[in-house]
Amino acid sequence: MNFASTALLAFAMSTDAFAAAVGKGAALHKPRFSEALKTGLIFGVIEAITPVVGWGLGLAAAPYVAAWDHWIAFVLLCGLGLLMVRNGCTLPEGLQAKPAKHSFWVLAATGFATSIDAMAVGVGLAFLEVDIVSTAAAIGLTTMIMVTLGVMLGRVLGAIVGRRAEIAGGAILIGIGALILFEHLSGAA
């Protein structure tokens, strides 16, 4: 993967965390930068670890599926992208009570829930020649920045922008999956 693909992947992986952060920021009375940065760090670390775990799982299976690796990456990325688009298009199920403050465990659980897609992407990356450390670091750093901004902008932007961000992230994942498949089938990879 080149720099542009890595940057787009990192952005796509951070959009669902950004959407959650906008909600977290909207739930706070006046979020301080320290609260936003704490949230960003928690989400970023988790988002950086999960693709490495997925990559390790995928690497273990790589010899058995080498002939189909491009299709696996395509299906995983497109499936996750479609799921993100669908989630971004659904309306909230109801009003939830606003928490007094966000505890570490609540933030960690939310961060993990939004990083499941990064683990699945990590599985797909195992079938490609990818430097997983730099890719995971890019995903983690981008997530930290996006989540910090999301918390700070939460009260102003609200849930509508969060859903649009998730739709954009899903579309980017679908595009990356299609590009991987196209490059392999055209012999450009």
Protein Blocks (a to p, Z undefined) as FASTA:
>chain_A
ZZklmmmmmmmmmmmmmmmmmmmmmmpmbdcfklmmmmmmmmmmmmmmmmmmmmmmmmmm
mmmmmmmmmmmmmmmmmmmmmmmmmmmmpccfbdcdddfbdcfklmmmmmmmmmmmmmmm
mmmmmmpccdfklmmmmmmmmmmmmmmmmmmmmmmnommlmmmmmmmmmmmmmmmmmmmm
mmmmnopZZ
